[in-house]
Amino acid sequence: MTGLLHAEALQELDDAIAWYEQRREGLGLELLAEVQSAISLAIAHPNRFPEVANGVRRCQTNRFPYGILYTCPGEQLFVVAVMHLHRDPDYWKHRIS
C-alpha cells in the first residue's frame, strides 16, 4: 500500500512545519517526522484506527496535537487532512466525495 496526500492536506502540513520552525529551529522537521511516522503506521495497519466519518479514519501523532485523517480506496491510503486537533473537526469534509 502507498500513501497520497490531498493538496490541501499537503498545504496544512507545510504551514504547520513553517509555524513550528518559527518557534524553534528543527521543531518543524520533528513534526514532519511524526506525521510521516503516523502515515507509515496507518499504511501498515489501515483498519487499526477509529473511524471518525463514513470511511475516514484518524491516526494521531504522538508529540504534536495533529490527527492524520485518511481513507483507503483500493490499495492506496489517501490523506484527506493533517488536522490540528483544536481546529473545527468538520472543516475537511468537503474534501471527500
trRosetta pair geometry for C-beta under 8 A, 3 or more apart (Angstrom, degrees):
i j d omega theta_ij theta_ji phi_ij phi_ji
1 43 5.0 -176 97 -165 111 86
1 46 6.9 -109 171 -45 174 127
1 72 7.5 -25 -149 -143 138 106
1 75 5.4 -142 -107 180 70 69
1 76 6.6 166 -162 -101 77 26
1 77 5.8 70 157 -23 117 95
2 43 7.3 -3 -138 -135 11 130
2 75 7.4 50 19 130 78 85
2 76 5.5 -24 67 -121 81 80
2 77 7.1 -149 100 28 34 80
3 39 5.3 63 -135 173 168 117
3 42 7.8 86 -98 83 124 106
3 43 5.5 -85 -52 -76 107 122
3 70 7.9 -52 -136 -131 100 140
3 76 7.2 145 -102 -170 22 74
3 77 4.5 -27 -103 72 76 104
3 78 7.7 167 -156 -82 58 25
3 79 6.4 39 -175 -24 104 105
4 76 5.8 11 3 173 113 121
4 77 7.3 162 23 84 65 54
4 78 5.3 -19 69 -112 95 68
4 79 6.9 -160 93 19 42 80
5 9 4.6 -133 -172 89 95 116
5 10 4.5 116 117 -60 131 89
5 13 7.3 -46 -157 0 156 138
5 78 7.9 148 -100 -165 20 54
5 79 4.4 -22 -111 63 69 118
5 82 7.7 -6 -142 -33 122 109
6 9 4.2 90 57 2 86 107
6 10 7.1 -155 87 -7 45 83
6 78 7.0 68 -49 171 85 92
6 79 6.3 -127 6 95 79 65
6 80 5.4 41 -11 -137 138 35
6 81 7.1 -19 47 -61 130 48
6 95 5.4 35 -160 -171 164 133
7 10 5.7 -53 -151 34 32 113
7 11 6.6 33 151 -18 64 104
8 11 5.4 -49 -148 36 37 114
8 12 6.5 44 150 -23 65 100
8 81 7.2 -26 106 -102 101 74
8 92 7.7 173 106 -128 131 86
8 95 6.2 -124 47 -97 133 131
9 12 5.5 -48 -150 32 34 115
9 13 6.5 35 151 -18 64 103
9 69 7.9 -139 -107 58 125 87
9 79 4.9 178 144 122 163 99
9 80 6.2 145 -62 126 132 19
9 81 5.1 -144 -100 -110 97 24
9 82 5.0 108 -168 -9 82 84
9 95 7.8 100 -40 -165 96 164
10 13 5.7 -52 -150 36 33 112
10 14 6.4 34 151 -18 65 105
10 82 8.0 93 -74 1 20 125
11 14 5.6 -51 -145 37 33 112
11 15 6.2 34 155 -19 66 106
12 15 5.8 -57 -147 38 28 111
12 16 6.3 27 155 -18 65 108
12 81 6.5 37 20 -161 164 69
12 82 4.5 174 99 61 118 93
12 83 7.2 -21 171 -78 157 40
13 16 5.8 -56 -145 37 30 110
13 17 6.3 32 156 -21 65 106
13 32 7.3 87 178 -108 107 77
13 35 6.1 135 -129 170 116 172
13 82 4.5 61 -66 41 86 164
14 17 5.8 -54 -148 35 29 112
14 18 6.4 28 155 -17 64 107
15 18 5.8 -56 -150 37 30 111
15 19 6.3 32 152 -22 65 106
16 19 5.6 -52 -146 34 33 113
16 20 6.4 25 158 -12 66 106
16 28 7.5 153 121 -136 61 86
16 31 6.0 -139 132 151 107 152
16 64 8.0 99 171 167 130 146
16 66 7.0 54 -155 -87 165 138
16 82 6.8 -115 7 123 143 121
16 84 7.1 172 -99 -65 122 102
17 20 6.1 -61 -149 41 28 105
17 21 6.2 30 154 -22 65 110
17 28 3.8 84 -172 -174 65 109
17 29 7.3 64 -151 -64 105 39
17 31 5.8 -161 -98 75 65 123
17 32 5.6 35 -103 -57 121 102
18 21 5.6 -55 -145 36 29 113
18 22 6.6 34 155 -23 63 102
18 28 6.4 63 -56 -118 16 148
19 22 5.9 -55 -158 29 30 112
19 23 7.0 28 147 -19 62 104
19 28 7.4 137 59 -96 48 106
20 23 5.5 -52 -154 31 40 114
20 24 7.2 -40 170 46 70 75
20 27 4.2 -129 162 114 100 101
20 28 4.1 152 79 -79 99 65
20 30 7.4 -120 148 55 143 90
20 31 5.0 137 22 -18 165 137
20 64 7.8 -46 -86 -115 145 136
21 24 7.6 -99 -149 74 26 37
21 25 6.5 34 -161 -116 73 43
21 26 7.6 116 -120 9 73 19
21 27 6.3 -173 -84 60 37 80
21 28 3.5 -30 -49 -12 88 134
21 29 7.6 72 -87 -20 99 73
23 27 5.7 -51 76 59 101 154
24 27 4.2 80 71 -24 93 126
26 29 5.5 -56 -158 39 50 113
26 30 6.4 55 145 -25 74 100
27 30 5.4 -48 -151 32 38 116
27 31 6.7 44 148 -20 65 98
28 31 5.5 -47 -153 31 37 114
28 32 6.6 41 147 -20 65 102
29 32 5.3 -46 -148 33 38 117
29 33 6.5 42 151 -20 65 100
30 33 5.7 -49 -150 33 34 112
30 34 6.6 37 150 -19 63 104
30 63 7.2 -50 149 83 112 148
31 34 5.6 -56 -152 35 34 113
31 35 6.3 31 153 -18 68 105
31 61 7.6 13 -151 -167 66 167
31 64 5.3 54 -120 -50 89 163
31 66 7.4 85 -160 -3 101 147
32 35 5.8 -54 -146 37 31 109
32 36 6.2 31 155 -18 65 107
33 36 5.7 -54 -145 39 30 112
33 37 6.2 34 154 -22 64 107
34 37 5.6 -55 -149 35 29 114
34 38 6.4 29 153 -18 64 105
34 61 4.2 60 153 -155 117 121
34 62 6.2 -133 -141 37 111 80
34 63 5.7 -118 -96 40 146 97
34 64 5.5 136 88 17 161 112
34 66 7.4 116 113 51 121 122
35 38 5.7 -53 -148 36 32 111
35 39 6.3 31 154 -17 65 106
35 61 6.2 -42 -76 -84 54 126
35 66 6.6 -35 -88 105 95 147
35 68 6.6 132 -151 -75 77 118
35 82 6.1 8 -135 -136 133 127
36 39 5.8 -55 -146 38 31 110
36 40 6.2 34 154 -20 65 106
37 40 5.7 -54 -147 36 29 112
37 41 6.4 30 153 -19 63 106
37 61 7.5 95 68 -130 102 81
37 62 7.8 -32 95 1 137 109
38 41 5.7 -54 -149 36 31 113
38 42 6.4 30 152 -17 64 106
38 59 4.8 159 -178 121 99 114
38 60 7.0 -120 -127 107 136 17
38 61 5.1 -83 -46 -86 139 66
38 66 7.9 -154 10 100 165 102
38 68 4.8 156 124 -4 125 137
39 42 5.6 -54 -147 38 33 111
39 43 6.3 37 152 -22 65 103
39 59 7.6 160 -79 73 34 139
39 68 5.8 -152 -74 -156 73 162
39 70 7.7 125 -125 -63 77 148
39 77 7.2 154 -167 111 84 140
39 79 6.5 -39 -114 -71 115 131
40 43 5.6 -51 -148 33 32 113
40 44 6.4 28 154 -16 64 107
41 44 5.8 -57 -147 39 31 109
41 45 6.3 -29 170 36 67 101
41 48 7.6 -83 154 63 92 145
41 59 6.1 167 87 -166 109 147
42 45 6.9 -82 -132 67 23 64
42 46 5.9 56 171 -107 67 57
42 48 7.6 -139 -117 48 52 106
42 49 6.4 -31 -110 -2 92 136
42 57 7.3 163 -141 97 115 121
42 59 4.5 -126 -68 -16 112 153
42 68 6.3 -123 -26 99 150 131
42 70 5.7 97 162 41 151 152
42 77 5.9 128 120 -155 105 151
43 46 6.8 9 -133 -66 20 89
43 77 5.1 -115 -94 -3 75 148
45 48 3.8 32 137 -23 116 130
45 49 7.8 114 110 -20 95 81
46 49 8.0 -71 -178 24 33 94
46 57 7.3 139 178 40 67 153
46 70 7.8 -105 -142 108 90 124
46 72 4.7 66 -177 -77 145 149
46 77 6.2 -152 -105 -94 115 109
47 57 7.7 -155 -125 -78 33 159
48 59 7.8 50 83 -96 101 107
49 57 4.5 112 89 168 102 116
49 58 5.9 -142 155 75 125 40
49 59 4.6 -101 -81 -75 159 75
50 57 6.5 155 87 -147 32 81
50 58 6.3 -20 71 48 82 88
51 54 7.6 34 173 -111 122 17
51 55 7.2 25 -144 -40 116 7
51 56 6.7 107 -158 72 72 46
51 57 5.3 -55 -95 -90 53 74
52 56 5.7 -58 61 102 84 95
52 57 6.7 122 4 -134 84 24
52 58 4.8 44 -24 -17 132 117
52 69 6.8 -76 49 -123 136 104
52 89 7.8 -125 176 179 129 112
53 56 4.2 14 59 44 95 118
53 93 6.8 179 -120 -110 167 100
53 96 7.6 165 105 33 137 158
55 71 5.3 30 143 -128 97 108
55 96 7.6 158 83 -168 112 145
56 69 5.6 11 177 -177 112 98
56 70 7.0 153 -153 75 68 24
56 71 5.5 -51 -97 -70 64 87
56 80 6.2 -36 -132 15 120 152
56 96 6.4 -97 -65 -67 125 157
57 69 7.3 165 82 -149 37 53
57 70 5.9 -29 62 65 84 77
57 71 7.5 136 15 -92 79 39
57 72 7.9 11 15 -16 121 101
58 67 4.5 -6 -166 -178 112 123
58 68 6.8 146 -154 69 55 47
58 69 5.3 -21 -96 -95 81 68
58 70 7.9 144 -92 18 34 71
58 83 7.9 -53 -129 46 115 124
59 67 7.0 145 72 -161 34 68
59 68 4.7 -18 63 57 90 104
59 70 7.2 -4 9 16 103 117
60 66 7.0 149 -152 90 65 47
60 67 5.0 -39 -95 -101 72 74
60 68 7.5 -172 -85 13 22 74
60 85 7.3 24 -126 -70 112 134
61 64 4.7 -2 97 56 140 86
61 65 7.7 -68 60 -19 105 4
61 66 4.7 32 10 62 123 93
61 67 7.6 -132 0 -79 76 30
61 68 7.4 96 -46 -25 81 97
65 84 6.1 47 105 -161 95 71
65 85 4.4 -109 170 33 91 110
65 86 6.3 27 138 -17 142 94
66 82 6.0 0 -173 176 125 78
66 83 6.5 146 -156 77 68 43
66 84 6.0 -44 -98 -98 73 44
66 85 6.5 -145 -91 -25 18 88
67 81 7.8 29 93 101 85 98
67 82 8.0 172 82 -158 43 38
67 83 4.9 -20 61 65 90 99
67 85 5.6 96 -17 -81 102 92
68 79 5.9 -57 -170 -132 96 109
68 81 7.7 175 -153 89 37 56
68 82 6.1 -10 -106 -110 69 67
68 83 7.9 174 -86 22 20 79
69 79 7.1 103 75 -163 53 62
69 80 4.6 -60 108 63 101 102
69 81 4.3 20 42 50 119 92
69 82 7.9 -143 22 -68 78 26
69 83 5.8 41 -14 -5 114 122
69 92 6.1 128 65 98 155 160
70 77 5.3 8 177 -179 138 93
70 78 6.1 153 -158 78 79 45
70 79 4.9 -40 -94 -99 97 51
70 80 6.1 177 -98 4 32 83
71 77 7.7 162 82 -156 38 51
71 78 5.0 -15 61 60 86 102
71 80 6.3 66 -8 -40 94 115
71 96 6.7 116 -36 -121 142 119
72 76 7.3 170 -153 84 55 40
72 77 5.5 -24 -102 -103 78 63
72 78 7.3 -179 -86 16 26 79
73 76 6.3 -14 72 64 74 90
73 78 6.1 12 19 -5 99 129
79 82 6.8 23 166 -55 126 82
80 92 5.7 106 138 161 104 127
80 95 5.0 142 -164 101 93 130
80 96 5.9 -18 -123 -61 139 97
81 91 7.8 122 -124 84 152 89
81 92 3.9 -63 -55 -112 144 154
81 95 6.8 151 -53 36 94 155
83 87 5.9 -128 -171 54 88 126
83 89 7.8 75 169 -130 148 52
83 91 7.7 152 -125 55 113 107
83 92 6.3 -88 -77 -30 122 139
84 87 4.6 94 72 -21 90 111
87 91 6.2 -59 146 10 112 139
88 91 4.5 100 82 -43 106 103
90 93 5.2 -19 -174 -14 76 124
92 95 5.2 -39 179 16 75 123
92 96 7.8 58 136 -15 84 94
93 96 6.5 -56 -161 30 49 101
